[in-house]
Amino acid sequence: MVFEPLLRRFAERGHNVTVASFFPMENPPENYDQISFLGLAELRLESLDLEIFERTNLLNKIPIIGNVAKALSAIPSLAKSALDVCERVVKHQELSQALKNKYDAVITENFNSDCMLGLLYAYEVDAPVISILSGTPMPWTAQRIGADDNPAHVPVILSKFTSRMSFTERLENALINLLSKYLFYHEIQTKERAFIEKRLGKIPHPHDLSKNMSLILLNSFHPLNGVKPSVPGMIEVGGIHLAAERKPLPTFIEKFINESEHGVIVFSFGSHIKTKTLPKYKEEIFLRALSKTKQRVIWKFEESDEEGTLIGNILRVNWIPQYELLNHDKVVAFICHGGLLGMTEAVSSGKPMLVLPFFGDQFTNAAAASEAGIARVVSYNDLSEDTFTDALNEVLGAKTRETAQRLSKIWKDRESSPLDTAVFWTERVIRWGKAAPLHSTSRDLPFYQLALLDVAAAVIVVTILFITAICYILVKILRVITKSSKEKIH
């Protein structure tokens, strides 16, 4: 959803585009060649069972350590997925053949793998490398372009913090930042290197290859995701997937909305979570709380009837045209899980949110929306009818709705559209390459230099030597004074 509009636009502008993807485009342009990865890994659509969030984790009861461990618990899953795919992709004949061609630029995803960076080196692909993210920066993103990710004020995507952190939050954030980078280096990059070298010969470590990045396109925008230190080669294109033209709503949904006197609330946990796996008592909490609202509710809930299942004021449907719904004048709020694409759609549409985050970046996305004043966050583990109702009433209040509408105008107030911005900077990199670098030199500095540890050590040594010298001189003077006093007495 994030990448395809950009790739299609390149083809429309006359570029010859070769795309290796798990999601082949339907009806691609003539100059758009596709290499399908379908079957190499599970797509995991509506696969997450919510029962796993009912289990008690004893680590959660340990301050700081438990929170850090919980945040890092996503890494093993990311590593397994990365290594499984890399091992198969290295042997993919169609991709191997395509990598022997000449390219003006190569666009890779920056998420849980650097396998493609190793393959580009192995096949001697001489072209600028551009990264694109479907979310906000990963812990290992900023250093590739020389941007600052100081954990004192830049929350890690795996955390649940805003930019204003207490001491313990800064401690947790710093630990998550350092440990996630360590795990990525050893558990993903190093092992991917071994897969590639086993088949294609020696390559540099992917960590070193990642420092050759020419441009990074982020699916974020600071009005929602917060202001962070940046460099010219780190470009925010949040909302790049939002189409200018919207499809009409299904007739039965349009009718349900238009018959609502007080507006409609949209409720969706996205495409990854299997909503029907909600424990019965949690489902009842939602049903009881929502049945008391004067608004109607459209709830994405699998295995509903073809035209939805009506329960009082709640219409449950298998799949919803989410962006089209959120843009409807009668929709007044969005209940979601904190997935960035849905939140982006809500911000663009000017709709306030009630967020129940579950995993990954959802906590930090929710925290950012709350800090922006357009959302209330409710813990799924602590969910009750009262906490949900109180949060929903605040979201539906005039203040939150006005803030959401104002933020929507700020969100849209840009020099150019996200898609046009991404196209411009990509083509600029193609035009100028290394002649116009967009990174800072900090990416080439080892950690001890970047953190000024060598400077601090030098200052400490000089200070100690100075104090020692002063003390030595004072002792000498004191001895002279003492000796002189004794001689006068005698």
C-alpha positions in Angstrom: 0.0 0.0 0.0 2.9 2.4 0.8 5.3 1.4 -2.0 3.1 0.6 -4.9 1.9 4.2 -5.7 5.5 5.4 -5.9 6.6 2.5 -8.1 3.6 3.0 -10.4 4.3 6.7 -10.7 7.9 6.0 -11.8 6.6 3.8 -14.5 4.1 6.5 -15.6 7.0 9.0 -15.8 8.8 6.7 -18.3 11.2 4.8 -16.1 11.7 1.1 -16.7 10.8 -0.4 -13.3 11.7 -3.9 -12.1 9.9 -4.9 -8.8 10.6 -7.9 -6.7 7.7 -8.2 -4.2 5.3 -10.4 -2.2 2.5 -8.3 -3.7 2.5 -8.3 -7.5 0.7 -5.4 -9.0 -2.6 -6.1 -10.8 -2.7 -4.5 -14.3 0.9 -3.1 -14.2 2.1 -0.6 -16.9 4.0 -2.0 -19.9 7.4 -0.8 -18.6 6.9 -2.5 -15.2 8.5 -5.9 -14.8 7.6 -8.0 -11.8 9.4 -10.7 -9.9 7.0 -12.5 -7.6 8.0 -13.6 -4.1 4.6 -15.2 -3.5 5.0 -18.5 -1.7 8.4 -17.6 -0.1 6.8 -16.7 3.2 3.4 -16.4 4.8 1.6 -13.1 4.2 -0.1 -13.2 7.6 -3.3 -11.5 6.6 -5.7 -11.5 9.6 -3.6 -14.1 11.3 -2.8 -12.6 14.7 -4.8 -14.4 17.5 -5.8 -12.0 20.3 -5.7 -14.8 22.8 -1.9 -14.3 23.1 -2.5 -11.0 24.8 -4.5 -12.7 27.6 -1.4 -14.5 28.9 0.3 -13.1 32.0 4.0 -12.2 31.4 5.9 -12.1 34.7 8.5 -9.8 33.1 5.9 -7.1 33.0 5.9 -6.9 36.8 9.7 -6.1 36.9 10.3 -2.3 36.6 12.4 -1.2 33.7 13.9 -4.6 32.9 10.4 -6.0 32.2 9.5 -3.1 29.9 12.8 -3.3 28.0 12.4 -7.1 27.6 8.8 -6.6 26.4 9.9 -4.0 23.8 12.7 -6.2 22.5 10.5 -9.3 22.3 9.6 -8.3 18.8 13.2 -8.8 17.6 13.3 -12.7 17.6 10.1 -12.7 15.3 11.6 -10.1 13.0 14.9 -12.0 12.9 13.2 -15.4 12.0 11.2 -13.7 9.3 14.2 -11.9 7.9 16.4 -15.0 7.8 13.7 -17.3 6.4 13.2 -14.9 3.5 16.9 -14.2 2.9 17.8 -17.9 2.7 15.2 -18.3 0.0 15.8 -15.0 -1.9 19.5 -15.8 -2.2 18.5 -18.8 -4.3 15.8 -17.0 -6.3 16.9 -17.5 -9.9 14.7 -14.8 -11.4 16.0 -12.2 -8.9 19.6 -13.3 -9.5 19.1 -12.8 -13.2 17.6 -9.3 -12.7 20.4 -8.2 -10.5 22.8 -8.6 -13.4 21.2 -5.7 -15.2 22.2 -2.1 -15.0 20.0 0.3 -13.0 19.9 4.0 -12.3 18.8 3.5 -8.7 17.7 0.6 -6.4 15.0 1.1 -3.8 15.0 -1.3 -0.9 12.7 -1.6 2.2 14.3 -0.7 5.5 12.7 -2.8 8.1 14.0 -6.1 9.5 16.5 -7.2 6.8 19.6 -6.1 4.9 19.7 -9.1 2.7 19.2 -7.0 -0.4 22.2 -4.8 0.4 24.4 -7.9 0.5 23.0 -9.2 -2.8 23.5 -5.8 -4.5 27.2 -6.0 -3.5 27.6 -9.6 -4.5 26.1 -8.9 -8.0 28.1 -5.7 -8.3 25.1 -3.5 -8.8 26.6 0.0 -9.3 23.7 2.3 -8.5 22.6 4.7 -5.7 20.7 2.8 -3.0 17.5 4.4 -1.6 15.5 3.0 1.4 11.8 3.4 2.0 9.9 2.6 5.1 6.3 1.8 5.6 6.5 3.2 9.1 8.7 5.5 11.2 12.4 4.9 11.6 13.6 1.6 12.9 16.3 1.7 15.6 19.0 1.1 12.9 17.7 3.6 10.4 19.1 7.0 11.4 22.7 6.0 11.6 22.6 5.0 7.9 22.2 8.6 6.8 24.0 10.3 9.7 20.9 11.5 11.5 20.7 11.9 15.2 18.6 9.4 17.2 19.7 10.5 20.7 17.4 8.4 23.0 17.2 11.3 25.4 14.5 12.8 23.2 13.9 10.5 20.2 11.6 7.6 21.2 12.5 4.3 19.7 9.8 2.8 17.5 9.6 -0.2 19.9 8.9 2.0 22.9 5.8 3.7 24.1 7.2 7.1 24.9 6.8 10.6 23.6 9.7 13.0 23.1 9.3 14.3 26.7 10.6 11.5 28.9 11.2 11.1 32.6 14.5 9.7 33.9 13.3 6.1 34.0 11.8 6.4 30.5 15.0 7.8 29.1 16.8 4.9 30.7 14.4 2.4 29.2 14.5 4.2 25.8 18.4 4.2 25.8 18.5 0.5 26.7 16.0 -0.4 23.9 17.9 1.7 21.4 21.3 0.1 22.2 20.1 -3.5 22.6 17.9 -3.5 19.5 20.9 -2.3 17.4 23.1 -5.0 19.0 20.5 -7.7 18.3 20.0 -6.5 14.7 23.7 -6.6 14.1 24.3 -10.1 15.5 21.0 -11.9 15.0 20.1 -10.6 11.6 22.8 -8.8 9.6 25.6 -11.2 10.6 23.5 -14.3 9.8 22.3 -12.9 6.5 25.9 -12.3 5.5 26.6 -16.0 6.2 23.7 -17.0 3.9 25.0 -14.8 1.1 28.6 -15.7 1.4 27.8 -19.5 1.4 26.4 -19.1 -2.1 28.0 -16.0 -3.6 31.4 -15.4 -1.9 32.8 -12.9 0.5 31.0 -9.6 1.1 31.4 -6.8 3.6 29.3 -6.8 6.7 25.8 -5.5 5.9 26.3 -2.9 8.7 29.1 -1.4 6.7 27.1 -1.7 3.4 24.2 0.2 5.0 26.4 3.3 5.3 26.3 3.7 1.5 22.6 4.8 1.6 21.9 7.8 -0.6 18.4 8.6 0.5 15.8 7.4 3.1 12.0 7.9 2.5 10.0 7.8 5.7 6.3 7.1 5.9 5.9 9.7 8.6 5.2 13.4 8.9 6.0 15.5 12.0 2.5 16.9 12.8 1.6 13.3 13.8 4.8 11.5 14.5 6.7 14.3 16.2 9.7 16.5 15.3 13.0 14.6 15.2 16.5 15.6 14.1 17.1 15.0 10.5 19.5 15.4 7.5 18.7 16.4 3.9 18.7 12.7 2.8 15.9 11.7 5.3 12.7 12.7 3.7 9.2 12.5 5.3 6.5 11.3 2.8 3.9 10.3 5.3 0.5 9.8 3.5 2.2 8.7 0.3 -0.4 5.9 -0.1 -3.5 8.2 0.2 -5.2 8.3 -3.2 -6.6 11.6 -4.5 -9.6 9.7 -6.0 -11.8 7.8 -3.6 -14.1 4.9 -4.5 -17.8 5.0 -3.7 -18.9 3.2 -0.5 -20.9 0.0 -0.8 -24.6 0.8 -1.0 -25.5 -1.0 2.3 -22.8 1.0 4.2 -23.8 4.3 2.6 -27.4 3.7 3.7 -26.4 2.8 7.2 -24.4 6.0 7.5 -27.0 8.3 6.0 -29.7 7.0 8.3 -27.5 7.9 11.4 -28.8 11.1 13.1 -25.7 11.6 15.3 -22.9 10.4 13.1 -20.9 7.2 12.8 -17.8 5.7 14.6 -15.5 3.5 12.6 -13.9 0.6 14.5 -11.1 -1.5 13.0 -8.0 -3.4 14.2 -6.5 -3.5 10.7 -5.6 -6.3 8.4 -3.1 -8.2 10.6 -5.3 -8.9 13.7 -8.0 -11.5 13.5 -10.7 -9.6 15.4 -13.0 -12.7 15.8 -10.4 -14.1 18.2 -11.3 -11.5 20.8 -12.0 -13.2 24.1 -15.8 -13.2 24.7 -15.6 -11.0 27.8 -13.6 -8.4 25.9 -16.1 -8.5 23.0 -18.9 -7.9 25.5 -17.1 -4.9 26.9 -17.0 -3.3 23.4 -20.6 -4.2 22.7 -22.0 -2.9 25.9 -20.0 0.4 25.7 -20.7 1.0 22.1 -24.4 0.2 22.5 -24.8 3.2 24.8 -23.5 5.7 22.3 -25.9 7.8 20.3 -23.7 7.3 17.3 -23.9 4.3 15.0 -20.8 2.1 14.7 -19.2 0.3 11.8 -17.0 -2.5 13.1 -14.6 -4.5 10.9 -15.2 -8.0 12.2 -14.5 -11.2 10.2 -17.2 -13.8 9.3 -20.1 -11.3 9.2 -22.9 -11.6 6.7 -22.4 -10.3 3.1 -24.0 -7.0 3.9 -22.9 -6.9 7.5 -24.4 -8.2 10.8 -26.5 -5.6 12.7 -26.4 -5.7 16.5 -28.4 -2.7 17.7 -26.6 0.4 16.6 -23.5 -1.7 15.5 -22.9 -3.0 12.0 -20.2 -5.6 11.8 -18.7 -6.1 8.4 -16.0 -8.4 7.0 -13.9 -5.7 5.3 -14.2 -1.9 5.2 -13.1 0.7 2.7 -11.4 2.4 5.6 -10.0 5.6 4.0 -13.3 6.3 2.1 -15.2 5.8 5.3 -13.0 8.1 7.4 -13.5 10.8 4.8 -17.3 10.6 5.1 -18.7 13.8 6.6 -20.9 11.8 9.0 -18.0 9.8 10.5 -17.0 11.4 13.8 -14.3 9.2 15.3 -12.0 6.2 14.7 -11.3 3.3 17.1 -8.1 1.6 16.1 -5.1 -0.4 17.2 -2.4 2.1 16.4 -1.3 0.9 12.9 0.4 3.8 11.2 -1.5 3.6 7.9 -4.9 3.8 9.6 -3.8 6.6 11.9 -2.4 8.5 8.8 -5.8 8.1 7.1 -7.6 9.4 10.2 -5.2 12.4 10.6 -5.7 13.3 6.9 -9.5 13.0 7.3 -9.5 15.1 10.5 -11.0 12.3 12.7 -10.0 11.9 16.4 -9.0 8.4 17.6 -9.3 6.0 20.5 -6.3 3.8 20.3 -5.8 0.3 21.8 -2.2 -0.7 20.9 -1.1 -4.3 20.9 2.5 -4.7 19.6 5.4 -3.2 17.6 5.2 0.4 16.6 1.6 0.7 17.7 2.5 2.0 21.2 4.8 4.8 20.0 2.3 5.7 17.3 -0.5 5.9 19.9 1.8 8.0 22.2 2.5 10.4 19.4 -1.2 10.9 18.5 -2.0 11.4 22.2 0.8 14.0 22.5 -0.6 15.8 19.4 -4.0 16.0 21.2 -6.0 14.0 18.7 -6.2 10.6 20.5 -6.9 8.9 23.8 -4.9 5.7 24.5 -6.5 2.7 26.4 -4.4 -0.3 27.5 -5.9 -3.5 26.1 -4.8 -5.4 29.2 -6.5 -3.0 31.5 -9.6 -2.6 29.3 -12.9 -2.2 31.1 -16.3 -0.8 30.1 -15.6 2.3 32.2 -12.1 3.1 30.8 -13.3 2.5 27.3 -16.4 4.7 27.7 -14.5 7.5 29.4 -11.9 7.6 26.6 -14.6 7.4 23.9 -16.5 10.3 25.4 -13.3 12.4 25.5 -12.6 11.5 21.9 -16.1 12.6 20.9 -15.8 15.8 22.8 -15.6 19.2 20.9 -12.0 19.9 22.0 -10.5 16.7 20.6 -12.6 16.9 17.4 -11.5 20.5 16.8 -7.9 19.6 17.4 -8.1 16.7 14.9 -9.6 19.0 12.3 -6.9 21.6 12.8 -4.2 19.0 12.6 -5.6 17.7 9.4 -5.1 21.1 7.8 -1.6 21.3 9.1 -1.0 17.8 7.7 -2.0 18.8 4.3 -0.1 22.1 4.3 3.0 21.0 2.3 5.1 22.4 -0.5 4.2 19.3 -2.6 2.3 16.1 -2.1 4.1 13.1 -0.4 4.1 11.2 -3.7 5.6 14.2 -5.7 8.1 14.7 -2.9 9.3 11.1 -3.1 9.6 11.2 -6.9 11.5 14.5 -6.9 14.1 13.3 -4.4 14.6 9.9 -6.0 15.1 11.4 -9.4 17.5 14.0 -7.9 19.6 11.2 -6.5 19.6 9.6 -10.0 20.7 12.9 -11.5 23.5 13.7 -9.2 24.4 10.6 -7.2 27.5 10.9 -5.0 28.2 14.4 -6.4 25.5 15.8 -4.1 25.6 13.8 -0.9 22.7 14.1 1.5 24.1 12.4 4.6 26.1 13.8 7.4 29.6 12.5 8.2 28.5 11.3 11.6 27.6 8.0 10.0 31.3 7.3 9.4 32.3 7.9 13.0 32.7 5.0 15.4 30.5 5.2 18.5 33.2 6.5 20.8 33.9 9.5 18.6 30.2 10.2 17.9 29.5 10.1 21.7 32.7 12.2 22.3 34.0 9.6 24.7 37.6 10.2 23.5 37.1 13.9 24.0 35.6 13.3 27.5 38.5 11.0 28.3 41.0 13.6 27.2 39.2 16.3 29.3 39.1 14.1 32.3 42.8 13.2 32.0 43.9 16.8 31.5 41.7 17.8 34.5 43.2 15.2 36.7 46.7 16.2 35.6 45.9 19.8 36.2 44.5 19.1 39.7 47.4 16.8 40.5 49.8 19.6 39.4 48.0 22.2 41.5 48.0 19.9 44.5 51.7 19.1 44.0 52.5 22.9 43.9 50.4 23.6 46.9 52.1 20.8 48.9 55.5 22.2 47.9 54.5 25.7 49.0 53.0 24.4 52.2 56.3 22.5 53.0 58.3 25.7 52.3 56.1 27.7 54.6 56.2 25.1 57.3 60.0 24.8 57.1 60.4 28.6 57.2 58.2 28.8 60.3 60.2 26.2 62.1 63.5 28.0 61.4 62.1 31.3 62.8 61.0 29.5 66.0 64.5 28.1 66.5 
